[in-house]
Amino acid sequence: MPPQDQKLVTDAVAASVAVVAVAAALGPKACHQKGGAFSSLVEQCRELRDDVPYEVQDLVEPVCDTLADGHWALTGIVAANVACYLPALANQEQWCVSKHELSHERLLRYQLAHVNATHIMGNMLTLMVVGSEVSEALGCNQFVLLALYLACGWAGGLCAALLSNGASTVGASGSVSGVIIALSVLRPNTAVQILGDVEASNPLMLLGGTLAADLSRQGISWQAHFGGGAAGCLIAWVLKLVASL
């Protein structure tokens, strides 16, 4: 591995350890009920529908409901993706990650860029549904959830850059894939739908099913899904192991 890539990995591991340590020190956060501490923010949230790009206006209501339940990290992630949607769409060369454009900034920025409305809607709606269950499985510790999401996206982007033979990659698919696989580790009896109508809870089956679906379609980065999913599996397994001690 080239020295610059080794530094990327070393820096990411150090940052991940620091974030997990801070989150552990702060302790788990209880999820709020509807009408709780976020009630005023939720009302403001619902008023933003006409202020976001029309392609993603259907995200506003689910995002506000997610905030009402206390999952502020998920709300922030979706809001960041919506805010970056049009700027990234206008200049994707500055947002993508590839073998020739590989840095910490790119590995964060590519997660916030999407190629069209279908891409961002699919990723964000899936994230809110699955992510809320992961949040609850983590005791609603939003710092750990955020660290999990970003680490999976980082791993997905790195795999996409190093294994895709120079192709450019954008999107939160690697991050979302990691969250999905993490759910199957944290809650092994919770089935997730793959390949249309097949339900699976085993993380290896989920990862294999995702790769099979990716390889059957054009323009999908199986490398990002693989890297993000593998990271999600490993991180969730470590979190589960630590919780059992």
N, C-alpha and C positions, 0 to 999 in steps of 0.2 A: 504494500500500500504506500502511495507517495506520501512524503512528509506532511504536505498540507492537508491531506485527507486524514492522516493520523492525528493531526492537531484538532481537526473538526471533531473526531470521535472523542478524544481526550477532554476537550472543552465541554462537549455535550454531557459526558458522564459526570464531570465535576459539577456542572450546573444542575443536573438531575438529582444528584445526591444532596446538594444544597437546598433545592426546592422541597424535596421529600422531608428533609430534616426540619425545615421551617414549618411545613404542614403538620408534621407529627407533633411539634412543640405547641402549635396552636390548638390541636385536638380537633375531633369531629364536630361539625356544625349541624344542629338539628334543622331539618327542612321546615320551612314556614307553611302554615296553612293559608288557604285563600282568605284574603281580607286582613292579613297580618301586617308585618312591618313594611312590606313592599307595596301596600295598597295604593298609596299616592303615586308611586312610580308606575304601577300597572295601569292606572287611569291615564297617565301621560303617554304611556306606551301605546294604548289603544287609539290615541289621537294622531299617531304618526303615520297611519295608513296612506294618506294622500301625499306624504312627504318623501316616500321612498320610491325608487324606480318601479313603474307599473308592473314590470315582469315579476317582481318579487313581493308584491303587495299581499299576496295570499299567505306570506310567512308571518305577517304582523300578529294576527290573532293567536296562532300557536306559540309564538315567542312570548307574548304577553301572558298566556296561560302558564308557560314554563316559569316565567319570573314570579308569577303569583304563588307557585308551589315552592319557591325558595331556591330554585336552581339557577342562581345568578351567573355562574360560570358559563353554562350553556347559553344563556341569554346574551352574554357578552360575546361569545364566540360567533353566534349567528349575526349579531349586530355588526361585528367587525367584518364579516364576510359580505353582508349587504352593503356596508359603507364602501368597501373596496371593489364591489362588482363592476361598476361602470369605469372607474379609472383603470382597472386591470384589463378590462375588455378592450379599452382603447389602445393599450400599449403592452400586450402580453409578453413581448420580448424582454421587458424590464421586470417581469414578475415570474417568469418560468425558471425551473431548475433543470440543469443538464450537466453532462460531463465537463462542458467547457464553462459553465456558469454555476459554480458550486461554492457557496459560502454560507455562514450562519444566517446572514440577512436573506439570502435567496431561499434557504431551507425554511424560513419562517414565512416569507412573502408568498411563495408559491402556494401555500395552504389557503391563502385568502383570495386567490384568483380562480375564475371559472370561465369556461369557453362559451356558455350560453345559459339561458334561463332554466332549461331543463336540468342542466348540470348542477347548478347551485340549489335549485328547489329539491332535487332528489337527495343531495347530500345533507342539506340542512334539516329537512323533514325527518329523514332517517336518524340523524343525530339526536334530534329532540325526543323522538320516541324511545330509542335505545339508550341514549345518554341519561335520560331521567331515571331509568332503572339502574344504570351503573352508579349514578349519583346516590341513590338510596342504598345500594349495596355497599357503598363506601361511607355510610353514615352521614351522607350529604356533605361530606368534606369537599368543598368546592375547590380548595387549593390543590388537593390530590387529583381531583377530576381534571382540572386545567392542566396540571403537569402531565397526566396520562395522555391527554389529547395532543398536546404539543410534542411530547416525546414520540408518540406514534407517527405524527406527521413528519417529524424530523427523520425518523428511521425510514419511513416510506419514501421521502424525497431523496435520501442518500442512496437507497437501493435503486430508485428510478434513474438517478444520475449515473451510477456506476455500472448498471446492468442493461441499460436500454440503448447502448451503442450510439450515443450522441443525440438521441431524440430529446425534445423538450417536454417537460411535464408541468401541468398546473392542476390545482384542485385540492379539495379537502378529503378526497377519497381514501388516501392512506390513513389519515387521522380517524376517519369514521370507521374504516375497516378495523383499526386497532381497538376502538371502543366496542364494536360488535363482538370481537373475539374475547375482549376482557369480560364482557357480560357472561359469556359461556363458561368462563373460568370462575368468576365470582358467584354466579348463580347457575350451577350446572344443570338444574332442572328446568331452566327457562329456555324454551325453543325459539330459535330465530329462523325466519323464512329465507331460503336461498333457492336459486334456480327456479323461480316462479312459484311453485307450490310445494316444495320440499322443505320440511322443518327439521332442524338439527340443533343439538345443544353441545355436542362434542366440539371443542375448539379446532381439533385437527380436521374434522369433517367440514366444519365451516370454512376453514382456510382453503382446503382442497376444493370445496364447491365454488368458492369465490374465484379461485384461479381457473377452474374449468370454465366458468362463465366468461371470465375475461378473455381467455384464449379463443373463445368461439366468436368474439366480436372484434371489430376493427377500431383502432383509436383508443383503446382502453389500456391503461398502464397496469399490467399485472404485477410489475415490479414494485410499484408504489403500494398496491394492496397487500402484496406479500410482506414487504418490509414493515408496513404499519401493523398488519395483523400479527406478525411474529413478535413485534415489540409489545403489542397489547397483551398477548398471551403471557409473555415473560414477566412484564410489570405486574399484571394482575395476580400471577402465581406468587410473586414475591410479596405483594401486599397481603394476600391471603395467608401466606406462611407466617409473616410477621404478626398478623392479627391473632393467629392461633397460639403464639408463644405466651 
